[in-house]
Amino acid sequence: MTNNIENKVVVITGGSSGLGEATARHLSSLGAKIILGARREDKLQAIVNDLKAVGGEADYLVTDVTIRSDVEALVQKAIDAFGRVDVMINNAGIMAIAPMNALKVDEWDRMIDINIKGVLYGVAAALPVFEKQESG
């Protein structure tokens, strides 16, 4: 079986726990170079330390996906560290758990900011890089 992820540069938002962390660990084990973005620096640092301890290449940037410039900086961090971006995983997300009749409108707004705007900011940051590279 061919390993088509080895040496690819992968940017992952929401990378400090859950699916983002698991994806980072798995792809790193296959030889991908990982850039993690999330809000919890202590968790990001611990994951990066773990990846490096077993020979992986990884770095992180504290990132709030609701802030477009943060997501742009995350993609730029990958370019600065590894010279390119091959994969953008827009993983950051939240899910309101209250019943609809609780009318947690502030939670809905936050969910839209993270789950929709955060993804679009990731696309806006990575797509021009992919187009310039003619891959990604």
A tleap script that builds the chain and sets N, CA, C and O, in Angstrom:
source leaprc.protein.ff14SB
mol = sequence {
  NMET THR ASN ASN ILE GLU ASN LYS VAL VAL
  VAL ILE THR GLY GLY SER SER GLY LEU GLY
  GLU ALA THR ALA ARG HIE LEU SER SER LEU
  GLY ALA LYS ILE ILE LEU GLY ALA ARG ARG
  GLU ASP LYS LEU GLN ALA ILE VAL ASN ASP
  LEU LYS ALA VAL GLY GLY GLU ALA ASP TYR
  LEU VAL THR ASP VAL THR ILE ARG SER ASP
  VAL GLU ALA LEU VAL GLN LYS ALA ILE ASP
  ALA PHE GLY ARG VAL ASP VAL MET ILE ASN
  ASN ALA GLY ILE MET ALA ILE ALA PRO MET
  ASN ALA LEU LYS VAL ASP GLU TRP ASP ARG
  MET ILE ASP ILE ASN ILE LYS GLY VAL LEU
  TYR GLY VAL ALA ALA ALA LEU PRO VAL PHE
  GLU LYS GLN GLU SER CGLY
}
set mol.1.N position { 0.837 -1.184 0.000 }
set mol.1.CA position { 0.000 0.000 0.000 }
set mol.1.C position { 0.883 1.249 0.000 }
set mol.1.O position { 1.856 1.313 0.752 }
set mol.2.N position { 0.565 2.218 -0.813 }
set mol.2.CA position { 1.327 3.446 -0.929 }
set mol.2.C position { 0.928 4.426 0.161 }
set mol.2.O position { -0.254 4.576 0.468 }
set mol.3.N position { 1.914 5.089 0.744 }
set mol.3.CA position { 1.662 6.116 1.748 }
set mol.3.C position { 1.689 7.461 1.037 }
set mol.3.O position { 2.765 7.985 0.751 }
set mol.4.N position { 0.529 8.023 0.749 }
set mol.4.CA position { 0.476 9.283 0.008 }
set mol.4.C position { 0.400 10.507 0.916 }
set mol.4.O position { 0.172 11.615 0.431 }
set mol.5.N position { 0.585 10.330 2.205 }
set mol.5.CA position { 0.559 11.464 3.134 }
set mol.5.C position { 1.960 11.821 3.629 }
set mol.5.O position { 2.163 12.907 4.173 }
set mol.6.N position { 2.912 10.933 3.448 }
set mol.6.CA position { 4.267 11.184 3.926 }
set mol.6.C position { 4.810 12.482 3.321 }
set mol.6.O position { 4.730 12.711 2.115 }
set mol.7.N position { 5.368 13.328 4.206 }
set mol.7.CA position { 5.948 14.624 3.850 }
set mol.7.C position { 4.936 15.681 3.414 }
set mol.7.O position { 5.335 16.773 3.011 }
set mol.8.N position { 3.657 15.388 3.483 }
set mol.8.CA position { 2.641 16.403 3.196 }
set mol.8.C position { 2.515 17.320 4.405 }
set mol.8.O position { 2.660 16.882 5.547 }
set mol.9.N position { 2.248 18.584 4.147 }
set mol.9.CA position { 2.061 19.570 5.205 }
set mol.9.C position { 0.558 19.714 5.442 }
set mol.9.O position { -0.202 20.084 4.548 }
set mol.10.N position { 0.158 19.408 6.678 }
set mol.10.CA position { -1.255 19.375 7.034 }
set mol.10.C position { -1.526 20.401 8.133 }
set mol.10.O position { -0.897 20.373 9.191 }
set mol.11.N position { -2.461 21.297 7.871 }
set mol.11.CA position { -2.901 22.293 8.853 }
set mol.11.C position { -4.244 21.815 9.408 }
set mol.11.O position { -5.153 21.469 8.653 }
set mol.12.N position { -4.353 21.802 10.734 }
set mol.12.CA position { -5.575 21.312 11.379 }
set mol.12.C position { -6.066 22.343 12.386 }
set mol.12.O position { -5.358 22.677 13.336 }
set mol.13.N position { -7.288 22.851 12.175 }
set mol.13.CA position { -7.904 23.699 13.197 }
set mol.13.C position { -8.622 22.790 14.187 }
set mol.13.O position { -8.963 21.651 13.869 }
set mol.14.N position { -8.844 23.305 15.381 }
set mol.14.CA position { -9.456 22.470 16.414 }
set mol.14.C position { -8.555 21.295 16.752 }
set mol.14.O position { -9.029 20.195 17.035 }
set mol.15.N position { -7.245 21.541 16.719 }
set mol.15.CA position { -6.277 20.468 16.855 }
set mol.15.C position { -5.843 20.132 18.261 }
set mol.15.O position { -4.937 19.319 18.444 }
set mol.16.N position { -6.466 20.737 19.270 }
set mol.16.CA position { -6.006 20.505 20.643 }
set mol.16.C position { -6.717 19.368 21.355 }
set mol.16.O position { -6.364 19.038 22.488 }
set mol.17.N position { -7.719 18.755 20.714 }
set mol.17.CA position { -8.438 17.648 21.348 }
set mol.17.C position { -9.309 16.951 20.314 }
set mol.17.O position { -9.401 17.381 19.164 }
set mol.18.N position { -9.940 15.879 20.739 }
set mol.18.CA position { -10.931 15.200 19.927 }
set mol.18.C position { -10.416 14.737 18.574 }
set mol.18.O position { -9.298 14.236 18.456 }
set mol.19.N position { -11.246 14.911 17.563 }
set mol.19.CA position { -10.902 14.465 16.217 }
set mol.19.C position { -9.674 15.176 15.661 }
set mol.19.O position { -8.879 14.561 14.950 }
set mol.20.N position { -9.506 16.451 15.969 }
set mol.20.CA position { -8.336 17.182 15.488 }
set mol.20.C position { -7.045 16.593 16.026 }
set mol.20.O position { -6.086 16.383 15.282 }
set mol.21.N position { -7.029 16.331 17.319 }
set mol.21.CA position { -5.846 15.724 17.932 }
set mol.21.C position { -5.602 14.328 17.373 }
set mol.21.O position { -4.472 13.992 17.019 }
set mol.22.N position { -6.644 13.515 17.292 }
set mol.22.CA position { -6.493 12.151 16.789 }
set mol.22.C position { -5.998 12.147 15.344 }
set mol.22.O position { -5.158 11.328 14.971 }
set mol.23.N position { -6.517 13.055 14.543 }
set mol.23.CA position { -6.080 13.160 13.145 }
set mol.23.C position { -4.618 13.559 13.070 }
set mol.23.O position { -3.854 13.001 12.282 }
set mol.24.N position { -4.230 14.524 13.888 }
set mol.24.CA position { -2.830 14.971 13.903 }
set mol.24.C position { -1.902 13.820 14.275 }
set mol.24.O position { -0.873 13.610 13.633 }
set mol.25.N position { -2.264 13.092 15.296 }
set mol.25.CA position { -1.417 11.980 15.742 }
set mol.25.C position { -1.319 10.901 14.658 }
set mol.25.O position { -0.239 10.374 14.394 }
set mol.26.N position { -2.447 10.580 14.042 }
set mol.26.CA position { -2.450 9.546 13.009 }
set mol.26.C position { -1.622 9.986 11.787 }
set mol.26.O position { -0.756 9.245 11.322 }
set mol.27.N position { -1.892 11.176 11.283 }
set mol.27.CA position { -1.182 11.628 10.089 }
set mol.27.C position { 0.312 11.812 10.354 }
set mol.27.O position { 1.138 11.539 9.483 }
set mol.28.N position { 0.653 12.268 11.543 }
set mol.28.CA position { 2.062 12.392 11.901 }
set mol.28.C position { 2.737 11.025 11.900 }
set mol.28.O position { 3.882 10.895 11.469 }
set mol.29.N position { 2.028 10.008 12.383 }
set mol.29.CA position { 2.597 8.655 12.409 }
set mol.29.C position { 2.866 8.129 11.002 }
set mol.29.O position { 3.677 7.221 10.816 }
set mol.30.N position { 2.180 8.705 10.012 }
set mol.30.CA position { 2.377 8.326 8.612 }
set mol.30.C position { 3.408 9.223 7.919 }
set mol.30.O position { 3.679 9.063 6.729 }
set mol.31.N position { 3.979 10.169 8.675 }
set mol.31.CA position { 5.034 11.011 8.129 }
set mol.31.C position { 4.616 12.390 7.663 }
set mol.31.O position { 5.416 13.102 7.056 }
set mol.32.N position { 3.369 12.786 7.936 }
set mol.32.CA position { 2.936 14.140 7.584 }
set mol.32.C position { 3.575 15.152 8.531 }
set mol.32.O position { 3.904 14.838 9.675 }
set mol.33.N position { 3.740 16.357 8.035 }
set mol.33.CA position { 4.208 17.481 8.839 }
set mol.33.C position { 2.961 18.244 9.281 }
set mol.33.O position { 2.125 18.616 8.458 }
set mol.34.N position { 2.848 18.471 10.574 }
set mol.34.CA position { 1.586 18.943 11.162 }
set mol.34.C position { 1.729 20.359 11.716 }
set mol.34.O position { 2.699 20.677 12.405 }
set mol.35.N position { 0.750 21.195 11.404 }
set mol.35.CA position { 0.598 22.504 12.042 }
set mol.35.C position { -0.784 22.516 12.689 }
set mol.35.O position { -1.802 22.381 12.010 }
set mol.36.N position { -0.803 22.678 14.007 }
set mol.36.CA position { -2.056 22.668 14.767 }
set mol.36.C position { -2.483 24.079 15.138 }
set mol.36.O position { -1.656 24.925 15.481 }
set mol.37.N position { -3.774 24.317 15.064 }
set mol.37.CA position { -4.349 25.567 15.533 }
set mol.37.C position { -5.512 25.294 16.454 }
set mol.37.O position { -6.359 24.451 16.159 }
set mol.38.N position { -5.561 25.999 17.569 }
set mol.38.CA position { -6.668 25.920 18.525 }
set mol.38.C position { -6.436 27.027 19.554 }
set mol.38.O position { -5.446 27.754 19.479 }
set mol.39.N position { -7.340 27.148 20.499 }
set mol.39.CA position { -7.228 28.213 21.498 }
set mol.39.C position { -6.429 27.806 22.728 }
set mol.39.O position { -5.895 28.673 23.420 }
set mol.40.N position { -6.332 26.512 23.019 }
set mol.40.CA position { -5.715 26.057 24.270 }
set mol.40.C position { -4.231 25.726 24.056 }
set mol.40.O position { -3.873 24.628 23.632 }
set mol.41.N position { -3.393 26.703 24.362 }
set mol.41.CA position { -1.959 26.559 24.092 }
set mol.41.C position { -1.325 25.405 24.855 }
set mol.41.O position { -0.465 24.710 24.315 }
set mol.42.N position { -1.730 25.190 26.092 }
set mol.42.CA position { -1.120 24.104 26.861 }
set mol.42.C position { -1.351 22.757 26.189 }
set mol.42.O position { -0.447 21.923 26.143 }
set mol.43.N position { -2.537 22.542 25.677 }
set mol.43.CA position { -2.841 21.287 24.999 }
set mol.43.C position { -2.099 21.185 23.669 }
set mol.43.O position { -1.583 20.122 23.325 }
set mol.44.N position { -2.046 22.282 22.925 }
set mol.44.CA position { -1.306 22.291 21.653 }
set mol.44.C position { 0.154 21.943 21.885 }
set mol.44.O position { 0.720 21.103 21.187 }
set mol.45.N position { 0.759 22.592 22.866 }
set mol.45.CA position { 2.171 22.356 23.160 }
set mol.45.C position { 2.415 20.902 23.548 }
set mol.45.O position { 3.396 20.303 23.108 }
set mol.46.N position { 1.547 20.337 24.357 }
set mol.46.CA position { 1.706 18.940 24.777 }
set mol.46.C position { 1.627 17.992 23.586 }
set mol.46.O position { 2.417 17.053 23.492 }
set mol.47.N position { 0.694 18.224 22.685 }
set mol.47.CA position { 0.558 17.362 21.506 }
set mol.47.C position { 1.781 17.486 20.610 }
set mol.47.O position { 2.321 16.479 20.153 }
set mol.48.N position { 2.219 18.710 20.357 }
set mol.48.CA position { 3.408 18.922 19.520 }
set mol.48.C position { 4.622 18.246 20.154 }
set mol.48.O position { 5.412 17.606 19.460 }
set mol.49.N position { 4.770 18.385 21.463 }
set mol.49.CA position { 5.881 17.719 22.155 }
set mol.49.C position { 5.812 16.205 21.970 }
set mol.49.O position { 6.831 15.561 21.718 }
set mol.50.N position { 4.612 15.637 22.095 }
set mol.50.CA position { 4.432 14.196 21.891 }
set mol.50.C position { 4.826 13.789 20.477 }
set mol.50.O position { 5.528 12.796 20.289 }
set mol.51.N position { 4.381 14.547 19.488 }
set mol.51.CA position { 4.677 14.214 18.096 }
set mol.51.C position { 6.173 14.287 17.822 }
set mol.51.O position { 6.732 13.423 17.146 }
set mol.52.N position { 6.810 15.312 18.343 }
set mol.52.CA position { 8.256 15.460 18.134 }
set mol.52.C position { 9.041 14.367 18.859 }
set mol.52.O position { 10.085 13.926 18.380 }
set mol.53.N position { 8.537 13.934 20.013 }
set mol.53.CA position { 9.238 12.918 20.811 }
set mol.53.C position { 9.361 11.589 20.075 }
set mol.53.O position { 10.265 10.801 20.349 }
set mol.54.N position { 8.450 11.346 19.142 }
set mol.54.CA position { 8.513 10.102 18.365 }
set mol.54.C position { 8.972 10.349 16.931 }
set mol.54.O position { 8.721 9.540 16.038 }
set mol.55.N position { 9.651 11.483 16.723 }
set mol.55.CA position { 10.252 11.770 15.426 }
set mol.55.C position { 9.404 12.548 14.442 }
set mol.55.O position { 9.808 12.740 13.295 }
set mol.56.N position { 8.239 12.997 14.870 }
set mol.56.CA position { 7.380 13.765 13.973 }
set mol.56.C position { 7.828 15.201 13.839 }
set mol.56.O position { 8.585 15.715 14.662 }
set mol.57.N position { 7.348 15.840 12.791 }
set mol.57.CA position { 7.589 17.263 12.583 }
set mol.57.C position { 6.266 17.985 12.793 }
set mol.57.O position { 5.285 17.718 12.099 }
set mol.58.N position { 6.246 18.902 13.757 }
set mol.58.CA position { 4.995 19.565 14.104 }
set mol.58.C position { 5.265 20.900 14.768 }
set mol.58.O position { 6.320 21.127 15.360 }
set mol.59.N position { 4.288 21.768 14.653 }
set mol.59.CA position { 4.312 23.057 15.333 }
set mol.59.C position { 2.861 23.482 15.532 }
set mol.59.O position { 1.940 22.808 15.072 }
set mol.60.N position { 2.669 24.597 16.218 }
set mol.60.CA position { 1.314 25.059 16.489 }
set mol.60.C position { 1.288 26.573 16.528 }
set mol.60.O position { 2.321 27.236 16.624 }
set mol.61.N position { 0.076 27.100 16.452 }
set mol.61.CA position { -0.170 28.515 16.656 }
set mol.61.C position { -1.517 28.642 17.350 }
set mol.61.O position { -2.513 28.084 16.888 }
set mol.62.N position { -1.550 29.369 18.450 }
set mol.62.CA position { -2.825 29.620 19.120 }
set mol.62.C position { -3.718 30.345 18.120 }
set mol.62.O position { -3.349 31.389 17.581 }
set mol.63.N position { -4.897 29.777 17.881 }
set mol.63.CA position { -5.766 30.258 16.808 }
set mol.63.C position { -7.219 30.254 17.260 }
set mol.63.O position { -7.711 29.268 17.808 }
set mol.64.N position { -7.889 31.360 17.025 }
set mol.64.CA position { -9.335 31.450 17.199 }
set mol.64.C position { -9.923 31.525 15.799 }
set mol.64.O position { -9.748 32.534 15.115 }
set mol.65.N position { -10.615 30.481 15.358 }
set mol.65.CA position { -11.094 30.435 13.978 }
set mol.65.C position { -12.164 31.474 13.673 }
set mol.65.O position { -12.525 31.660 12.511 }
set mol.66.N position { -12.678 32.154 14.694 }
set mol.66.CA position { -13.650 33.214 14.440 }
set mol.66.C position { -12.960 34.524 14.077 }
set mol.66.O position { -13.618 35.518 13.772 }
set mol.67.N position { -11.643 34.518 14.113 }
set mol.67.CA position { -10.854 35.703 13.751 }
set mol.67.C position { -10.083 35.368 12.479 }
set mol.67.O position { -9.143 34.574 12.505 }
set mol.68.N position { -10.486 35.975 11.372 }
set mol.68.CA position { -9.906 35.641 10.071 }
set mol.68.C position { -8.388 35.763 10.061 }
set mol.68.O position { -7.704 34.907 9.499 }
set mol.69.N position { -7.858 36.806 10.671 }
set mol.69.CA position { -6.403 36.998 10.670 }
set mol.69.C position { -5.685 35.885 11.430 }
set mol.69.O position { -4.545 35.559 11.099 }
set mol.70.N position { -6.317 35.301 12.429 }
set mol.70.CA position { -5.726 34.160 13.137 }
set mol.70.C position { -5.580 32.965 12.199 }
set mol.70.O position { -4.547 32.294 12.200 }
set mol.71.N position { -6.603 32.701 11.408 }
set mol.71.CA position { -6.565 31.560 10.497 }
set mol.71.C position { -5.540 31.815 9.386 }
set mol.71.O position { -4.817 30.903 8.984 }
set mol.72.N position { -5.483 33.038 8.901 }
set mol.72.CA position { -4.464 33.393 7.905 }
set mol.72.C position { -3.061 33.197 8.479 }
set mol.72.O position { -2.173 32.687 7.796 }
set mol.73.N position { -2.867 33.599 9.727 }
set mol.73.CA position { -1.565 33.434 10.380 }
set mol.73.C position { -1.213 31.956 10.554 }
set mol.73.O position { -0.044 31.583 10.454 }
set mol.74.N position { -2.212 31.119 10.813 }
set mol.74.CA position { -1.982 29.682 10.958 }
set mol.74.C position { -1.459 29.082 9.649 }
set mol.74.O position { -0.494 28.318 9.649 }
set mol.75.N position { -2.097 29.432 8.553 }
set mol.75.CA position { -1.638 28.947 7.243 }
set mol.75.C position { -0.240 29.487 6.943 }
set mol.75.O position { 0.610 28.764 6.424 }
set mol.76.N position { -0.009 30.743 7.265 }
set mol.76.CA position { 1.320 31.322 7.046 }
set mol.76.C position { 2.377 30.620 7.900 }
set mol.76.O position { 3.519 30.456 7.469 }
set mol.77.N position { 1.999 30.214 9.093 }
set mol.77.CA position { 2.919 29.462 9.966 }
set mol.77.C position { 3.366 28.172 9.277 }
set mol.77.O position { 4.537 27.799 9.355 }
set mol.78.N position { 2.448 27.500 8.614 }
set mol.78.CA position { 2.804 26.277 7.882 }
set mol.78.C position { 3.773 26.585 6.748 }
set mol.78.O position { 4.738 25.851 6.538 }
set mol.79.N position { 3.522 27.656 6.027 }
set mol.79.CA position { 4.406 28.041 4.924 }
set mol.79.C position { 5.781 28.408 5.464 }
set mol.79.O position { 6.802 28.005 4.908 }
set mol.80.N position { 5.802 29.168 6.542 }
set mol.80.CA position { 7.090 29.569 7.141 }
set mol.80.C position { 7.866 28.362 7.654 }
set mol.80.O position { 9.088 28.300 7.516 }
set mol.81.N position { 7.161 27.408 8.244 }
set mol.81.CA position { 7.818 26.242 8.842 }
set mol.81.C position { 8.229 25.211 7.804 }
set mol.81.O position { 9.315 24.637 7.897 }
set mol.82.N position { 7.368 24.966 6.809 }
set mol.82.CA position { 7.577 23.844 5.906 }
set mol.82.C position { 7.556 24.202 4.423 }
set mol.82.O position { 7.758 23.333 3.575 }
set mol.83.N position { 7.311 25.484 4.099 }
set mol.83.CA position { 7.405 25.921 2.712 }
set mol.83.C position { 6.172 25.729 1.858 }
set mol.83.O position { 6.159 26.116 0.689 }
set mol.84.N position { 5.136 25.137 2.426 }
set mol.84.CA position { 3.936 24.880 1.639 }
set mol.84.C position { 2.793 24.422 2.549 }
set mol.84.O position { 2.982 24.230 3.750 }
set mol.85.N position { 1.621 24.253 1.967 }
set mol.85.CA position { 0.476 23.633 2.630 }
set mol.85.C position { -0.132 22.669 1.621 }
set mol.85.O position { -0.438 23.053 0.492 }
set mol.86.N position { -0.303 21.431 2.024 }
set mol.86.CA position { -0.898 20.435 1.146 }
set mol.86.C position { -2.336 20.111 1.514 }
set mol.86.O position { -3.146 19.788 0.644 }
set mol.87.N position { -2.654 20.194 2.793 }
set mol.87.CA position { -3.987 19.820 3.273 }
set mol.87.C position { -4.422 20.812 4.343 }
set mol.87.O position { -3.649 21.156 5.237 }
set mol.88.N position { -5.669 21.271 4.241 }
set mol.88.CA position { -6.268 22.125 5.267 }
set mol.88.C position { -7.461 21.370 5.832 }
set mol.88.O position { -8.428 21.101 5.120 }
set mol.89.N position { -7.391 21.032 7.103 }
set mol.89.CA position { -8.498 20.339 7.762 }
set mol.89.C position { -9.187 21.344 8.688 }
set mol.89.O position { -8.686 21.669 9.764 }
set mol.90.N position { -10.332 21.818 8.245 }
set mol.90.CA position { -11.126 22.777 9.011 }
set mol.90.C position { -11.982 22.002 10.005 }
set mol.90.O position { -13.167 21.761 9.777 }
set mol.91.N position { -11.360 21.624 11.102 }
set mol.91.CA position { -11.975 20.719 12.062 }
set mol.91.C position { -12.650 21.427 13.235 }
set mol.91.O position { -13.534 20.846 13.866 }
set mol.92.N position { -12.266 22.644 13.539 }
set mol.92.CA position { -12.820 23.327 14.716 }
set mol.92.C position { -14.336 23.399 14.613 }
set mol.92.O position { -14.884 23.734 13.562 }
set mol.93.N position { -15.000 23.084 15.708 }
set mol.93.CA position { -16.448 23.144 15.698 }
set mol.93.C position { -17.026 22.930 17.087 }
set mol.93.O position { -16.388 22.353 17.967 }
set mol.94.N position { -18.233 23.404 17.257 }
set mol.94.CA position { -18.960 23.201 18.507 }
set mol.94.C position { -20.397 22.826 18.167 }
set mol.94.O position { -20.871 23.060 17.055 }
set mol.95.N position { -21.073 22.243 19.139 }
set mol.95.CA position { -22.475 21.880 18.967 }
set mol.95.C position { -23.228 22.265 20.221 }
set mol.95.O position { -22.906 21.818 21.321 }
set mol.96.N position { -24.230 23.097 20.040 }
set mol.96.CA position { -25.080 23.462 21.173 }
set mol.96.C position { -25.844 22.220 21.626 }
set mol.96.O position { -26.367 21.469 20.802 }
set mol.97.N position { -25.904 22.013 22.928 }
set mol.97.CA position { -26.558 20.795 23.428 }
set mol.97.C position { -27.885 21.073 24.142 }
set mol.97.O position { -28.545 20.146 24.611 }
set mol.98.N position { -28.264 22.322 24.222 }
set mol.98.CA position { -29.535 22.659 24.878 }
set mol.98.C position { -30.692 22.434 23.904 }
set mol.98.O position { -30.515 22.552 22.692 }
set mol.99.N position { -31.869 22.111 24.429 }
set mol.99.CA position { -33.032 22.000 23.548 }
set mol.99.C position { -33.327 23.350 22.890 }
set mol.99.O position { -33.035 24.403 23.456 }
set mol.100.N position { -33.899 23.307 21.708 }
set mol.100.CA position { -34.173 24.538 20.959 }
set mol.100.C position { -35.002 25.524 21.776 }
set mol.100.O position { -34.769 26.731 21.704 }
set mol.101.N position { -35.970 25.027 22.556 }
set mol.101.CA position { -36.846 25.932 23.295 }
set mol.101.C position { -36.138 26.632 24.453 }
set mol.101.O position { -36.732 27.483 25.115 }
set mol.102.N position { -34.875 26.283 24.704 }
set mol.102.CA position { -34.077 27.011 25.696 }
set mol.102.C position { -33.619 28.352 25.136 }
set mol.102.O position { -33.180 29.236 25.872 }
set mol.103.N position { -33.731 28.481 23.818 }
set mol.103.CA position { -33.421 29.745 23.120 }
set mol.103.C position { -32.043 30.301 23.478 }
set mol.103.O position { -31.902 31.478 23.811 }
set mol.104.N position { -31.061 29.462 23.405 }
set mol.104.CA position { -29.666 29.863 23.677 }
set mol.104.C position { -29.091 30.536 22.437 }
set mol.104.O position { -28.183 30.005 21.799 }
set mol.105.N position { -29.621 31.700 22.103 }
set mol.105.CA position { -29.270 32.404 20.880 }
set mol.105.C position { -27.776 32.757 20.861 }
set mol.105.O position { -27.151 32.704 19.802 }
set mol.106.N position { -27.204 33.110 21.995 }
set mol.106.CA position { -25.769 33.397 22.042 }
set mol.106.C position { -24.952 32.169 21.636 }
set mol.106.O position { -23.948 32.293 20.934 }
set mol.107.N position { -25.382 30.988 22.077 }
set mol.107.CA position { -24.701 29.743 21.674 }
set mol.107.C position { -24.862 29.507 20.179 }
set mol.107.O position { -23.926 29.049 19.524 }
set mol.108.N position { -26.033 29.811 19.631 }
set mol.108.CA position { -26.242 29.644 18.192 }
set mol.108.C position { -25.300 30.557 17.412 }
set mol.108.O position { -24.698 30.149 16.419 }
set mol.109.N position { -25.183 31.803 17.882 }
set mol.109.CA position { -24.278 32.744 17.216 }
set mol.109.C position { -22.843 32.233 17.243 }
set mol.109.O position { -22.136 32.299 16.237 }
set mol.110.N position { -22.421 31.731 18.379 }
set mol.110.CA position { -21.051 31.198 18.508 }
set mol.110.C position { -20.857 29.986 17.598 }
set mol.110.O position { -19.805 29.831 16.978 }
set mol.111.N position { -21.872 29.134 17.523 }
set mol.111.CA position { -21.798 27.957 16.659 }
set mol.111.C position { -21.666 28.382 15.188 }
set mol.111.O position { -20.883 27.790 14.445 }
set mol.112.N position { -22.408 29.380 14.773 }
set mol.112.CA position { -22.308 29.880 13.395 }
set mol.112.C position { -20.927 30.477 13.156 }
set mol.112.O position { -20.321 30.241 12.110 }
set mol.113.N position { -20.429 31.245 14.113 }
set mol.113.CA position { -19.106 31.859 13.952 }
set mol.113.C position { -18.013 30.807 13.798 }
set mol.113.O position { -17.131 30.952 12.952 }
set mol.114.N position { -18.063 29.762 14.597 }
set mol.114.CA position { -17.028 28.728 14.560 }
set mol.114.C position { -17.257 27.748 13.419 }
set mol.114.O position { -16.348 27.495 12.628 }
set mol.115.N position { -18.458 27.196 13.324 }
set mol.115.CA position { -18.719 26.106 12.389 }
set mol.115.C position { -18.870 26.551 10.943 }
set mol.115.O position { -18.617 25.765 10.029 }
set mol.116.N position { -19.272 27.779 10.720 }
set mol.116.CA position { -19.440 28.254 9.340 }
set mol.116.C position { -18.351 29.263 8.990 }
set mol.116.O position { -17.574 29.041 8.061 }
set mol.117.N position { -18.291 30.361 9.722 }
set mol.117.CA position { -17.269 31.358 9.404 }
set mol.117.C position { -15.865 30.790 9.554 }
set mol.117.O position { -14.992 31.079 8.735 }
set mol.118.N position { -15.636 29.986 10.588 }
set mol.118.CA position { -14.319 29.391 10.793 }
set mol.118.C position { -13.887 28.536 9.615 }
set mol.118.O position { -12.729 28.584 9.201 }
set mol.119.N position { -14.813 27.756 9.075 }
set mol.119.CA position { -14.511 26.936 7.897 }
set mol.119.C position { -14.227 27.831 6.697 }
set mol.119.O position { -13.259 27.608 5.968 }
set mol.120.N position { -15.060 28.835 6.490 }
set mol.120.CA position { -14.854 29.728 5.348 }
set mol.120.C position { -13.549 30.503 5.463 }
set mol.120.O position { -12.874 30.728 4.458 }
set mol.121.N position { -13.186 30.916 6.678 }
set mol.121.CA position { -11.897 31.596 6.867 }
set mol.121.C position { -10.743 30.649 6.538 }
set mol.121.O position { -9.725 31.075 5.992 }
set mol.122.N position { -10.899 29.375 6.867 }
set mol.122.CA position { -9.882 28.382 6.514 }
set mol.122.C position { -9.749 28.225 5.012 }
set mol.122.O position { -8.638 28.164 4.483 }
set mol.123.N position { -10.876 28.159 4.326 }
set mol.123.CA position { -10.860 28.070 2.861 }
set mol.123.C position { -10.201 29.326 2.275 }
set mol.123.O position { -9.366 29.233 1.375 }
set mol.124.N position { -10.581 30.489 2.787 }
set mol.124.CA position { -10.040 31.749 2.262 }
set mol.124.C position { -8.538 31.862 2.496 }
set mol.124.O position { -7.836 32.484 1.699 }
set mol.125.N position { -8.041 31.274 3.570 }
set mol.125.CA position { -6.610 31.330 3.857 }
set mol.125.C position { -5.828 30.314 3.033 }
set mol.125.O position { -4.724 30.612 2.575 }
set mol.126.N position { -6.380 29.120 2.838 }
set mol.126.CA position { -5.638 28.044 2.171 }
set mol.126.C position { -5.795 28.035 0.658 }
set mol.126.O position { -4.840 27.711 -0.047 }
set mol.127.N position { -6.956 28.376 0.142 }
set mol.127.CA position { -7.201 28.247 -1.288 }
set mol.127.C position { -6.223 29.038 -2.154 }
set mol.127.O position { -5.745 28.501 -3.153 }
set mol.128.N position { -5.905 30.291 -1.818 }
set mol.128.CA position { -4.922 31.003 -2.644 }
set mol.128.C position { -3.544 30.325 -2.646 }
set mol.128.O position { -2.822 30.370 -3.642 }
set mol.129.N position { -3.194 29.702 -1.525 }
set mol.129.CA position { -1.926 28.968 -1.440 }
set mol.129.C position { -1.985 27.757 -2.364 }
set mol.129.O position { -1.042 27.495 -3.111 }
set mol.130.N position { -3.082 27.025 -2.314 }
set mol.130.CA position { -3.251 25.853 -3.177 }
set mol.130.C position { -3.193 26.253 -4.653 }
set mol.130.O position { -2.558 25.579 -5.463 }
set mol.131.N position { -3.861 27.353 -4.988 }
set mol.131.CA position { -3.862 27.809 -6.385 }
set mol.131.C position { -2.455 28.185 -6.837 }
set mol.131.O position { -2.039 27.836 -7.941 }
set mol.132.N position { -1.732 28.889 -5.993 }
set mol.132.CA position { -0.358 29.295 -6.331 }
set mol.132.C position { 0.561 28.080 -6.506 }
set mol.132.O position { 1.399 28.047 -7.406 }
set mol.133.N position { 0.389 27.092 -5.636 }
set mol.133.CA position { 1.194 25.872 -5.701 }
set mol.133.C position { 0.748 24.941 -6.825 }
set mol.133.O position { 1.488 24.054 -7.250 }
set mol.134.N position { -0.495 25.167 -7.300 }
set mol.134.CA position { -1.152 24.283 -8.255 }
set mol.134.C position { -1.355 22.892 -7.683 }
set mol.134.O position { -1.340 21.894 -8.403 }
set mol.135.N position { -1.547 22.851 -6.374 }
set mol.135.CA position { -1.879 21.607 -5.677 }
set mol.135.C position { -2.340 21.928 -4.273 }
set mol.135.O position { -2.058 22.998 -3.734 }
set mol.136.N position { -3.051 20.985 -3.693 }
set mol.136.CA position { -3.510 21.150 -2.330 }
set mol.136.C position { -4.950 20.760 -2.196 }
set mol.136.O position { -5.511 20.836 -1.103 }
savepdb mol mol.pdb
quit
